[in-house]
Amino acid sequence: MLASTQDTVELLAGVPAFEELEPPELARVAEVAVPRDFARGERVFSEGDDSDTCYVVYTGHARAIREHSDGRRLTLATFGPGDIFGELAMFDDERRSATVEAIDALQAIAVLGSDMRRLMREHPDIAVKLVIALGRRLRAANERLARQSFQTVQSRVAGVLAQLVEERLREAEPQSQAPGQGGAGVLVTATQADLAQLAGSSRESASRFLAGLERAGVISQGRGRLTVHDPAALENYVY
C-alpha cells in the first residue's frame, strides 16, 4: 500500500483528471485521500448508491458494470493502476450510474467528494484545472464513441484487446514484456463475454473473431483469459 503522502502525490500526478495540478495542489488532495482495499469480486459501490467518493487505482483492477433485470451484465469499462473512477462525486452527489467491482485484489485511494469540494472552494485554481482536465476526458470519450459507431465488430474487439494489452504492459515486469520476440506474450484476464461487452458486440461475433486471431497465431485462448503473442498485429484489424 502507499507508504507516504509523497507516494500518493506521485500516483495522483499520473491521473489525467489531475494532470493540470501543480505539486502543492496535488499534496492538498493527497492529504485528504484515504487508502482502501477490496477483495476480488467485492463491490466498491453499486448502481443507485449515493455518489460521495471518487477512487484512484493503485494496484489491481476493477470494472464498471450495468445489471439488467433479466440477469444480464454489461461491462462498461475496466480500470487499472493510475485510473480514476467515480470522479463525478467531486462535483455533485447524484446517484451512481453503474456498479464498480474489483476484478482482483484491489488497492485504491479514496477521496470524499465533500473534501474535494471544500478544496475547490478554498483554492479556486484547483477547480478550474479539474474542469479543464475533465473536459479533455469528455471530448476524448465523445471522439471514441464517434469512431466506434463506424467500426466493425472485428475492429472494436481488436481495439478493446489492444487497450487491455497496453494496460498490462504498463504494469508488467520487464521480463514479461517481450511479445512477438520469443517471449510468452501478454496475458489478459478477460472472458469472451467481457471482451464482447466492452466492444459492444454479441458474444458469438466476438468469439468468431477471436477464433480467427487464434488460427492466425496472434492469440491463444484459455479459460477466462487469453494470451496475446503479437500485439502489433492487432493494429491491422483496427480501422
C-alpha positions as CSV (number, residue, x, y, z in Angstrom):
1,M,0.0,0.0,0.0
2,L,1.1,3.6,-0.4
3,A,3.6,4.4,2.2
4,S,3.6,8.2,2.3
5,T,1.8,11.3,1.2
6,Q,4.6,11.7,-1.4
7,D,3.7,8.3,-2.9
8,T,0.1,9.4,-3.2
9,V,1.2,12.6,-4.9
10,E,3.2,10.6,-7.4
11,L,0.1,8.4,-8.1
12,L,-2.2,11.4,-8.5
13,A,0.3,13.1,-10.8
14,G,-0.2,10.3,-13.4
15,V,-4.0,10.6,-13.3
16,P,-5.4,12.5,-16.3
17,A,-8.1,14.1,-14.2
18,F,-5.4,15.7,-12.0
19,E,-2.8,16.4,-14.7
20,E,-3.2,20.2,-14.6
21,L,-2.5,20.4,-10.9
22,E,0.9,21.5,-9.5
23,P,2.7,19.5,-6.8
24,P,1.5,21.7,-3.9
25,E,-2.1,21.3,-5.2
26,L,-1.6,17.5,-5.6
27,A,-0.3,17.5,-2.0
28,R,-3.5,19.1,-0.8
29,V,-5.6,16.3,-2.5
30,A,-3.2,13.7,-1.1
31,E,-3.8,14.9,2.4
32,V,-7.5,14.1,2.2
33,A,-7.0,10.8,0.4
34,V,-7.7,7.5,2.3
35,P,-6.3,4.1,1.3
36,R,-8.9,1.4,0.6
37,D,-8.6,-2.3,0.0
38,F,-11.1,-4.5,-1.8
39,A,-11.1,-8.3,-2.2
40,R,-11.6,-9.9,-5.6
41,G,-15.3,-9.7,-6.6
42,E,-16.1,-7.1,-3.8
43,R,-18.2,-4.2,-4.8
44,V,-16.7,-0.8,-4.4
45,F,-20.1,0.7,-4.9
46,S,-23.4,-0.2,-6.5
47,E,-25.6,1.5,-9.1
48,G,-28.1,3.8,-7.2
49,D,-25.7,4.4,-4.3
50,D,-25.0,7.9,-3.2
51,S,-22.1,9.4,-5.2
52,D,-19.9,10.6,-2.4
53,T,-16.4,9.3,-3.2
54,C,-14.0,9.0,-6.1
55,Y,-11.3,6.4,-6.3
56,V,-7.8,6.1,-7.9
57,V,-6.5,2.6,-8.5
58,Y,-3.0,1.9,-7.0
59,T,-2.8,-1.9,-7.7
60,G,-5.2,-4.4,-9.1
61,H,-8.2,-3.9,-11.5
62,A,-11.9,-3.0,-11.3
63,R,-14.7,-2.9,-13.8
64,A,-17.9,-0.8,-14.1
65,I,-21.0,-2.8,-14.9
66,R,-24.7,-2.3,-15.5
67,E,-27.0,-5.1,-14.5
68,H,-30.4,-5.8,-16.2
69,S,-33.5,-7.2,-14.5
70,D,-33.1,-10.4,-16.6
71,G,-29.7,-11.1,-15.1
72,R,-27.5,-9.9,-17.9
73,R,-24.4,-7.8,-17.0
74,L,-22.8,-5.3,-19.3
75,T,-19.2,-4.3,-18.7
76,L,-18.9,-0.6,-19.4
77,A,-15.2,0.0,-18.6
78,T,-12.2,-1.5,-16.8
79,F,-9.8,0.3,-14.6
80,G,-6.1,-0.4,-13.8
81,P,-3.3,1.3,-11.9
82,G,-3.5,5.1,-12.2
83,D,-7.1,5.1,-13.4
84,I,-9.8,7.1,-11.7
85,F,-13.5,6.2,-11.4
86,G,-16.4,7.8,-9.7
87,E,-14.8,11.2,-10.4
88,L,-18.2,13.0,-10.8
89,A,-18.5,12.7,-7.0
90,M,-16.0,15.6,-6.8
91,F,-18.7,17.9,-8.2
92,D,-22.1,16.5,-7.1
93,D,-23.8,13.9,-5.0
94,E,-26.0,12.3,-7.6
95,R,-26.7,8.6,-7.5
96,R,-24.2,6.2,-9.0
97,S,-25.0,5.3,-12.6
98,A,-23.2,2.0,-12.6
99,T,-21.7,-0.7,-10.2
100,V,-18.0,-1.0,-9.8
101,E,-16.4,-4.2,-8.5
102,A,-12.9,-5.5,-8.0
103,I,-11.7,-7.9,-10.7
104,D,-8.8,-9.0,-8.5
105,A,-7.3,-7.8,-5.2
106,L,-7.7,-4.0,-5.5
107,Q,-5.8,-1.3,-3.7
108,A,-7.0,2.3,-4.2
109,I,-7.1,5.7,-2.6
110,A,-10.5,7.3,-1.9
111,V,-11.3,11.0,-1.9
112,L,-14.6,12.2,-0.4
113,G,-16.5,14.5,-2.7
114,S,-17.1,16.8,0.2
115,D,-13.4,17.1,0.8
116,M,-12.7,17.9,-2.8
117,R,-15.5,20.5,-3.0
118,R,-14.0,22.1,0.1
119,L,-10.6,22.2,-1.5
120,M,-12.1,23.8,-4.6
121,R,-13.8,26.5,-2.6
122,E,-10.6,27.2,-0.7
123,H,-8.4,27.0,-3.8
124,P,-10.3,28.1,-6.9
125,D,-7.4,27.3,-9.2
126,I,-7.8,23.6,-8.4
127,A,-11.5,23.8,-9.5
128,V,-10.5,25.4,-12.8
129,K,-7.8,22.9,-13.5
130,L,-10.0,20.0,-12.7
131,V,-12.7,21.2,-15.1
132,I,-10.1,21.6,-17.9
133,A,-8.8,18.1,-17.4
134,L,-12.2,16.5,-17.2
135,G,-13.3,18.5,-20.2
136,R,-10.5,16.9,-22.2
137,R,-11.6,13.4,-21.0
138,L,-15.1,14.1,-22.1
139,R,-14.0,15.2,-25.6
140,A,-11.8,12.1,-25.8
141,A,-14.8,9.9,-24.8
142,N,-17.0,11.5,-27.4
143,E,-14.4,11.0,-30.1
144,R,-14.1,7.4,-29.1
145,L,-17.8,6.8,-29.3
146,A,-17.9,8.5,-32.7
147,R,-15.2,6.2,-34.0
148,Q,-16.8,3.1,-32.6
149,S,-20.1,3.9,-34.3
150,F,-18.4,3.5,-37.7
151,Q,-16.3,0.4,-36.7
152,T,-17.0,-3.2,-37.5
153,V,-17.2,-5.8,-34.7
154,Q,-13.8,-7.0,-35.5
155,S,-12.3,-3.6,-35.3
156,R,-14.0,-2.9,-32.0
157,V,-12.9,-6.2,-30.4
158,A,-9.3,-5.7,-31.7
159,G,-9.3,-2.2,-30.3
160,V,-10.5,-3.3,-26.9
161,L,-8.0,-6.1,-26.8
162,A,-5.1,-3.7,-27.8
163,Q,-6.2,-1.4,-25.0
164,L,-6.1,-4.2,-22.4
165,V,-2.7,-5.3,-23.7
166,E,-1.4,-1.8,-23.3
167,E,-2.7,-1.6,-19.7
168,R,-1.0,-5.0,-18.9
169,L,2.3,-3.8,-20.4
170,R,2.3,-0.7,-18.3
171,E,2.2,-2.7,-15.2
172,A,4.1,-5.8,-16.3
173,E,7.6,-6.8,-15.1
174,P,10.3,-6.3,-17.8
175,Q,10.8,-10.0,-18.4
176,S,7.2,-10.4,-19.5
177,Q,7.4,-7.5,-22.0
178,A,8.7,-9.4,-24.9
179,P,5.7,-10.2,-27.1
180,G,6.4,-11.1,-30.6
181,Q,10.1,-11.6,-29.8
182,G,10.2,-15.1,-28.5
183,G,8.5,-14.2,-25.2
184,A,5.4,-15.8,-23.7
185,G,3.2,-12.9,-24.8
186,V,0.9,-10.7,-22.8
187,L,-1.7,-12.4,-20.5
188,V,-5.1,-10.7,-20.5
189,T,-7.5,-11.8,-17.8
190,A,-10.9,-11.5,-19.6
191,T,-13.6,-13.8,-20.9
192,Q,-15.0,-13.7,-24.4
193,A,-18.2,-12.3,-22.8
194,D,-16.1,-9.5,-21.2
195,L,-14.5,-8.6,-24.5
196,A,-17.8,-8.6,-26.3
197,Q,-19.4,-6.4,-23.7
198,L,-16.5,-3.9,-23.8
199,A,-16.7,-3.8,-27.6
200,G,-20.5,-3.5,-27.7
201,S,-20.9,-6.7,-29.7
202,S,-22.6,-10.1,-29.3
203,R,-20.5,-12.9,-27.7
204,E,-21.0,-15.0,-30.8
205,S,-19.5,-12.3,-33.1
206,A,-16.6,-11.7,-30.7
207,S,-15.9,-15.4,-30.4
208,R,-15.7,-15.9,-34.1
209,F,-13.2,-13.1,-34.5
210,L,-11.1,-14.3,-31.6
211,A,-11.1,-17.8,-33.1
212,G,-9.7,-16.2,-36.3
213,L,-7.0,-14.5,-34.3
214,E,-6.1,-17.7,-32.7
215,R,-5.8,-19.5,-36.0
216,A,-3.5,-16.7,-37.2
217,G,-1.3,-17.2,-34.1
218,V,-2.0,-13.7,-32.8
219,I,-3.5,-15.0,-29.6
220,S,-4.1,-18.2,-27.7
221,Q,-7.2,-18.7,-25.5
222,G,-7.7,-20.3,-22.1
223,R,-10.5,-20.4,-19.5
224,G,-11.3,-16.8,-18.6
225,R,-8.1,-15.5,-20.1
226,L,-6.1,-15.2,-23.3
227,T,-2.5,-14.6,-24.3
228,V,-1.6,-12.1,-27.0
229,H,1.5,-13.2,-28.7
230,D,1.7,-10.4,-31.3
231,P,0.1,-7.2,-30.0
232,A,1.3,-5.2,-33.1
233,A,-0.8,-7.5,-35.3
234,L,-4.0,-6.2,-33.6
235,E,-3.5,-2.8,-35.3
236,N,-4.1,-4.5,-38.6
237,Y,-7.7,-5.0,-37.6
238,V,-8.4,-1.6,-36.1
239,Y,-9.7,1.0,-38.6
